[in-house]
Amino acid sequence: MSGGSTTTGNGRAGRPGAVAVGAVPRAVLGAVLGAAAIWGGALVEVPMTPVPMTLQTLAVLLAGGLGGARVGLAAAALYLALTLVGAPVLAGGRAAGGLAFLELKSGGYVVAFLAAGALAGTAPTGLVRSVLTMLGAHAIVLAVGWAWLAAFLGPTDALNFGVTPFLLGAAVKSIAAALVVKLVRSRRAGDRS
């Protein structure tokens, strides 16, 4: 946050570094909605072995892209917390709480949502640079997912089954996320003027 003053709910300048009234509840709401979207993305599943294809990364990118880095990170953290306590929020409505999470072949992808959500929240306004940021977020998910999966399958099989089949989907979801973020930001800017 910048060192300048912020505006409080009554329109007056607040102290430097202060959070505007309503900003915290908005951020909390954004994180909750983002986590719910990630869970919803888990329910849209293309069964594959050993890792299913879902719309979760699209939801992670949208949470960060629309809410900012903190909201993207918080949404992914809330989703991870729900996973760890055993809520049935994984692909296909499955659950793997506690130590069972460590045995989950897709666990690395879920952990990587944290960094991906934060990175997506830094997406610039230009479409090409935004797509590149979203691709970078997907690259993080695939890299961490690959490393985790390699502990189970070895590096070559992890690449063949845990990265390669997801590359086209990652590109499509990155473009879609950047387009949605650009559209929503444009509408927000239009509503303010």
KEKOLTOR-88767 format. One record per residue: y, z, x of N, C-alpha, C, O in turn. Coordinates in steps of 0.2 Angstrom, whole numbers, padded with zeros to 4 digits, always signed. Atoms other than C-alpha are relative to their C-alpha. Layout:
! KEKOLTOR-88767
YZXYZXYZXYZX/...
This chain:
! KEKOLTOR-88767
-0006+0000+0004+0000+0000+0000+0006+0000+0004+0006+0003+0010/-0007+0001-0004+0018-0004+0006+0003+0007+0000+0002+0011-0004/-0004-0006+0000+0030+0010+0011+0006+0000-0005+0009+0005-0005/-0005+0000+0005+0042+0005-0003-0002+0004-0006-0007+0007-0006/+0001-0004+0006+0044+0014-0019-0004-0004-0005-0004-0010-0005/+0003+0003+0005+0034+0011-0034+0003+0001-0007+0008+0006-0007/-0003-0001+0007+0038+0010-0053-0005+0004-0004-0011+0003-0004/+0004-0004+0004+0032+0024-0064+0000-0003-0007+0004-0007-0008/+0001+0003+0007+0028+0022-0082+0007+0000-0004+0007-0004-0009/-0006+0000+0003+0046+0026-0087+0005-0005+0003+0011-0006+0002/-0004+0005-0003+0053+0011-0076+0004+0003+0006+0007-0002+0009/-0004-0003-0006+0061+0023-0063-0004-0001+0006-0010-0001+0006/+0003+0000-0006+0057+0021-0045-0003+0007+0002+0000+0012+0001/+0004-0006-0002+0044+0034-0038+0000+0001+0007+0004-0003+0011/+0000-0001-0008+0041+0041-0021-0004-0005+0003-0009-0008+0000/+0004+0005-0004+0035+0029-0008-0007+0002+0001-0009+0008+0002/+0007-0001+0000+0016+0027-0008-0003+0003-0006-0009+0004-0006/+0003-0003+0006+0014+0034-0025-0003-0005-0004-0002-0011-0004/+0004+0005+0004+0002+0026-0037+0004+0000-0007+0005+0006-0010/-0004+0000+0007+0011+0020-0053-0005+0003-0005-0011+0003-0005/+0003-0003+0006+0007+0029-0069-0004-0006-0003-0002-0011-0004/+0005+0005+0003-0008+0019-0077-0004-0004+0005-0009-0007+0003/+0004+0004-0005-0014+0011-0061-0006+0003+0001-0011+0000+0002/+0007-0003-0001-0028+0024-0058-0004-0001-0006-0010-0004-0005/+0005+0002+0006-0035+0022-0076-0002-0007+0000-0007-0009-0001/+0001+0007+0000-0033+0003-0074-0006-0001+0005-0010-0005+0004/+0005+0001-0006-0043+0004-0057-0007+0003-0002-0012-0001-0001/+0006-0003+0002-0056+0015-0064-0003-0004-0006-0009-0006-0005/+0003+0004+0006-0058+0004-0080-0003-0006+0004-0008-0009+0002/+0002+0006-0003-0059-0011-0068-0007+0001+0004-0011-0003+0003/+0007-0001-0003-0073-0003-0058-0006+0001-0005-0011-0002-0003/+0006-0001+0005-0083+0002-0073-0002-0007-0003-0007-0008-0004/+0002+0006+0003-0081-0015-0081-0003-0005+0005-0008-0009+0004/+0003+0004-0005-0085-0023-0064-0008+0002+0001-0012-0003+0002/+0007-0003-0001-0101-0012-0062-0004-0003-0006-0010-0005-0005/+0004+0002+0006-0106-0017-0080-0001-0008+0000-0006-0010-0002/+0001+0007-0001-0103-0035-0076-0006-0002+0005-0010-0007+0004/+0005+0001-0005-0114-0034-0061-0007+0002-0003-0012-0002-0002/+0007-0001+0004-0128-0026-0072-0001-0006-0004-0007-0008-0005/+0001+0006+0004-0125-0040-0084-0003-0006+0004-0007-0010+0001/+0002+0005-0004-0127-0052-0070-0008+0000+0002-0011-0005+0003/+0007-0001-0002-0144-0044-0066-0005-0002-0005-0010-0004-0004/+0004+0002+0006-0150-0048-0083-0001-0008-0001-0006-0010-0004/+0001+0007-0001-0148-0067-0080-0003-0001+0006-0001-0002+0011/+0004+0001-0006-0162-0070-0069-0005-0006+0000-0007-0008-0005/+0005+0005-0001-0172-0084-0062-0005+0003+0004-0004+0004+0010/+0005-0004-0003-0188-0076-0057-0002-0004+0007-0004-0010+0006/+0002+0003-0007-0192-0080-0038-0003+0005+0004-0002+0011+0002/+0003-0005-0005-0202-0072-0025+0002+0000+0007+0003-0006+0009/+0000-0007+0001-0198-0060-0016+0006+0002-0003+0007+0008-0005/-0007-0002+0002-0180-0060-0022+0002-0004-0006+0002-0010-0005/-0002+0004+0005-0174-0066-0039+0007-0003+0000+0011+0000+0004/-0007+0003+0000-0159-0077-0042+0003+0003-0006+0001+0002-0012/-0004-0002+0006-0146-0069-0053+0007-0002+0000+0009-0006+0005/-0007+0002-0001-0128-0070-0057+0004+0006+0002+0010+0007+0001/-0003-0006-0003-0124-0053-0049+0006-0001+0005+0011+0002+0005/-0006+0001-0005-0114-0060-0034+0006-0003-0004+0011-0002-0001/-0006+0003+0003-0103-0070-0046+0004+0006-0003+0010+0006-0003/-0004-0006+0003-0099-0053-0055+0003+0004+0005+0009+0006+0004/-0003-0003-0006-0096-0045-0038+0006-0003+0002+0012+0000+0003/-0006+0004-0002-0084-0059-0033+0006+0001-0005+0012+0001-0003/-0005-0001+0005-0075-0058-0050+0003+0007+0000+0009+0008-0001/-0003-0007+0000-0073-0039-0049+0005+0001+0005+0010+0003+0004/-0005-0001-0006-0065-0040-0032+0006-0005-0001+0012-0003+0000/-0006+0005+0000-0055-0056-0035+0005+0001-0006+0011+0000-0005/-0005-0002+0006-0048-0050-0052+0003+0007+0001+0009+0008-0001/-0003-0007+0000-0046-0032-0048+0003+0002+0007+0006+0007+0007/-0002-0002-0007-0043-0032-0029-0005+0003+0004-0011+0005+0001/+0005-0003-0005-0052-0025-0014-0003+0006-0002-0009+0008-0002/+0002-0007+0002-0053-0007-0020-0004+0000-0006-0009+0003-0006/+0004+0001+0006-0059-0012-0037-0007-0003+0001-0012-0001-0002/+0006+0004-0002-0072-0024-0030-0005+0005+0003-0011+0005+0002/+0004-0005-0004-0078-0010-0018-0003+0005-0005-0009+0007-0005/+0002-0005+0005-0078+0003-0032-0005-0002-0005-0010+0002-0007/+0004+0003+0004-0087-0008-0044-0007+0000+0003-0012+0002+0000/+0007+0001-0004-0101-0012-0031-0003+0007+0001-0009+0008+0001/+0003-0007-0002-0102+0007-0026-0003+0003-0007-0008+0007-0006/+0003-0003+0007-0104+0012-0045-0006-0003-0001-0011+0001-0004/+0006+0004+0001-0117-0001-0047-0006+0003+0005-0011+0004+0002/+0005-0002-0005-0126+0005-0031-0002+0007-0002-0008+0009-0002/+0002-0007+0002-0125+0023-0037-0004+0000-0006-0009+0004-0007/+0004+0000+0006-0132+0019-0054-0007-0002+0002-0012+0000-0001/+0006+0002-0002-0146+0010-0045-0004+0006+0003-0010+0007+0002/+0003-0006-0003-0150+0025-0034-0002+0006-0004-0007+0009-0002/+0002-0005+0004-0151+0037-0048-0005-0002-0005-0008+0002-0009/+0006+0002+0004-0164+0026-0056+0002-0003-0007-0003-0004-0011/-0002+0004+0006-0154+0017-0070-0003-0007+0000-0004-0010+0006/+0004+0007+0000-0163+0001-0075+0005-0006+0000+0006-0010-0005/-0005+0005+0000-0149-0010-0069-0001-0006+0005+0003-0010+0006/+0002+0005-0004-0158-0021-0057-0002-0006-0003-0003-0006-0009/+0003+0006+0003-0164-0039-0060-0005+0001-0005-0010+0004-0003/+0006-0001+0006-0174-0040-0076+0000+0006-0003-0005+0008-0006/+0000-0006+0003-0169-0023-0081-0004+0005+0004-0006+0011+0001/+0004-0004-0004-0179-0015-0067+0004+0006+0003+0010+0006+0003/-0003-0006-0003-0176+0002-0059-0003+0002+0006-0009+0000+0007/+0003-0002-0007-0179+0008-0041+0005+0006+0002+0009+0005+0007/-0004-0005-0002-0170+0025-0039-0003+0004+0006-0009+0003+0008/+0002-0005-0006-0170+0037-0024-0003-0004+0006-0001-0010+0007/+0003+0003-0006-0182+0032-0010-0004-0006-0002-0005-0010+0002/+0003+0007+0002-0190+0018-0020+0005-0006+0001+0003-0011+0002/-0005+0005-0002-0174+0009-0017-0001-0003+0007+0000-0009+0008/+0001+0002-0007-0178+0008+0002-0006-0004+0000-0007-0008+0005/+0005+0005+0000-0194-0001-0003+0001-0006-0004-0003-0011-0004/-0002+0006+0004-0185-0014-0013+0002-0005+0005+0006-0005+0009/-0002+0006-0004-0185-0031-0005+0007-0002-0001+0009-0006+0004/-0006+0002+0002-0169-0035-0013+0006+0005+0002+0012+0004+0000/-0005-0005-0002-0160-0019-0007+0006-0002+0004+0011+0001+0003/-0006+0002-0004-0150-0027+0006+0005-0004-0003+0011-0003-0002/-0005+0004+0004-0142-0039-0006+0005+0005-0004+0011+0004-0004/-0003-0005+0004-0137-0024-0017+0005+0004+0005+0011+0005+0003/-0004-0004-0005-0130-0014-0002+0006-0004+0002+0012-0002+0003/-0005+0004-0003-0120-0029+0004+0005-0002-0006+0011-0004-0004/-0005+0001+0005-0111-0030-0013+0006+0004+0001+0012+0002-0001/-0005-0004-0002-0100-0017-0006+0005-0004+0004+0011-0004+0002/-0005+0003-0004-0092-0027+0007+0002-0007-0003+0008-0009-0002/-0002+0006+0003-0093-0043-0003+0005+0001-0006+0010-0003-0006/-0005-0002+0005-0083-0035-0017+0007+0001+0003+0012-0001+0000/-0006-0001-0004-0070-0029-0005+0003-0006+0003+0009-0007+0002/-0003+0007-0003-0068-0046+0004+0002-0004-0006+0008-0007-0005/-0002+0004+0006-0067-0055-0013+0007+0002-0003+0011-0002-0005/-0006-0002+0002-0053-0044-0017+0006-0001+0004+0012+0000+0002/-0005+0002-0004-0043-0051-0003+0001-0007+0000+0005-0010+0003/-0001+0008+0001-0044-0069-0009+0007-0002-0001+0010+0001-0005/-0007+0002+0000-0028-0078-0006+0001-0004-0007-0004-0006-0010/-0002+0004+0006-0019-0088-0020-0002-0007+0000-0004-0010-0005/+0002+0007+0000-0023-0105-0014-0007-0001-0001-0011+0003+0001/+0007+0001+0002-0039-0112-0021-0005-0001+0006-0010+0002+0006/+0005+0002-0005-0047-0119-0005-0001+0007+0004-0007+0008+0006/+0001-0006-0004-0044-0103+0005-0003+0006-0004-0007+0010-0002/+0004-0004+0004-0050-0093-0010-0007-0001+0000-0011+0003+0000/+0007+0002+0000-0066-0103-0011-0003+0002+0007-0009+0005+0007/+0003-0002-0007-0068-0100+0008-0001+0008+0000-0006+0010+0003/+0001-0007+0000-0066-0081+0005-0006+0002-0004-0010+0006-0002/+0006-0001+0004-0079-0081-0009-0006-0002+0004-0011+0001+0003/+0006+0002-0004-0091-0091+0002-0001+0005+0006-0007+0007+0007/+0001-0005-0005-0088-0078+0016-0003+0007-0003-0007+0010+0000/+0003-0006+0004-0092-0064+0003-0007-0001-0001-0012+0003+0000/+0007+0002+0001-0108-0073-0001-0004+0000+0006-0010+0002+0007/+0003+0000-0006-0112-0075+0017-0002+0007+0002-0007+0008+0005/+0001-0007-0001-0111-0056+0019-0006+0002-0004-0011+0005-0001/+0006-0002+0004-0123-0054+0005-0007-0003+0002-0012+0001+0003/+0006+0004-0003-0135-0067+0012-0002+0003+0006-0008+0004+0008/+0001-0002-0006-0134-0060+0029-0003+0007+0000-0008+0008+0003/+0003-0006+0000-0137-0042+0025-0007+0000-0004-0011+0004-0002/+0006+0001+0004-0150-0047+0012-0006-0002+0005-0011+0000+0004/+0005+0003-0004-0159-0057+0025-0002+0005+0005-0008+0006+0006/+0002-0005-0005-0159-0043+0038-0005+0005-0003-0009+0007+0000/+0004-0004+0004-0166-0031+0025-0007-0003-0001-0012+0001+0000/+0006+0003+0002-0179-0043+0019-0004-0001+0006-0010-0001+0006/+0004+0001-0006-0184-0047+0037-0004+0006+0002-0009+0005+0005/+0004-0006-0002-0190-0029+0039-0007-0001-0004-0012+0003-0002/+0006+0001+0004-0203-0034+0026-0004-0006+0001-0010-0006+0002/+0003+0007-0001-0207-0052+0029+0000-0003+0007-0003-0008+0008/-0001+0003-0006-0201-0056+0046+0006-0004+0000+0007-0007-0006/-0007+0004+0000-0185-0066+0051-0001-0007-0003+0003-0009-0007/+0001+0006+0003-0192-0083+0047-0001-0001-0007+0002-0005-0011/+0002+0000+0007-0200-0080+0030+0006+0003-0004+0008+0001-0009/-0006-0003+0003-0184-0069+0026+0005-0006-0001+0008-0006-0006/-0004+0006+0001-0174-0085+0029-0002-0005-0005+0002-0007-0009/+0003+0006+0005-0185-0097+0020+0000+0003-0007+0001-0002-0012/+0001-0002+0006-0187-0086+0005+0006+0004-0003+0007+0005-0009/-0006-0004+0002-0171-0075+0005+0007-0002+0001+0011+0001-0001/-0007+0003-0002-0157-0086+0011+0000-0007-0003+0004-0009-0007/+0000+0008+0001-0161-0105+0010+0000-0001-0008+0004-0005-0010/+0000+0002+0007-0165-0105-0009+0006+0002-0004+0008-0001-0009/-0006-0003+0003-0149-0096-0013+0007-0004+0002+0012-0002+0000/-0006+0003-0003-0137-0107-0003+0004-0004-0005+0010-0004-0006/-0003+0004+0005-0133-0120-0017+0004+0005-0005+0009+0003-0007/-0002-0005+0005-0131-0106-0030+0006+0004+0003+0011+0005-0001/-0006-0004-0003-0119-0096-0018+0006-0005+0000+0012-0002-0001/-0006+0005+0000-0108-0112-0016+0003-0001-0007+0009+0000-0008/-0003+0001+0007-0107-0115-0035+0003+0006-0002+0009+0006-0005/-0003-0006+0003-0104-0097-0039+0007+0002+0004+0011+0005+0001/-0007-0001-0004-0090-0096-0025+0005-0004-0003+0011-0002-0004/-0005+0005+0003-0081-0111-0032+0002+0003-0007+0008+0003-0009/-0001-0002+0007-0083-0104-0050+0004+0006+0000+0009+0007-0003/-0004-0006+0000-0076-0087-0045+0007-0001+0002+0012+0001-0001/-0007+0001-0002-0061-0094-0036+0003-0004-0005+0009-0002-0006/-0004+0003+0006-0057-0105-0051+0002+0005-0005+0007+0004-0008/-0002-0005+0005-0058-0091-0063+0005+0005+0002+0010+0006-0001/-0005-0004-0002-0048-0080-0052+0007-0003+0000+0012+0000-0002/-0006+0003+0000-0035-0093-0050+0003-0001-0007+0009+0000-0008/-0002+0000+0007-0034-0096-0069+0002+0006-0002+0008+0006-0005/-0002-0006+0003-0033-0078-0073+0007+0002+0004+0011+0005+0000/-0007-0002-0003-0019-0075-0060+0005-0004-0002+0011-0002-0003/-0005+0004+0003-0010-0090-0066+0003+0002-0007+0009+0002-0009/-0001-0003+0007-0011-0083-0084+0004+0006+0001+0009+0007-0003/-0004-0006-0001-0005-0066-0078+0007-0001+0002+0012+0002+0000/-0007+0001-0002+0010-0073-0069+0004-0003-0005+0010-0002-0006/-0003+0003+0005+0014-0084-0084+0002+0006-0005+0007+0005-0009/-0001-0005+0005+0013-0068-0095+0006+0004+0002+0010+0007-0002/-0005-0004-0002+0025-0059-0084+0007-0003+0000+0012+0000+0000/-0007+0003+0000+0039-0072-0084+0002-0001-0007+0008-0004-0008/
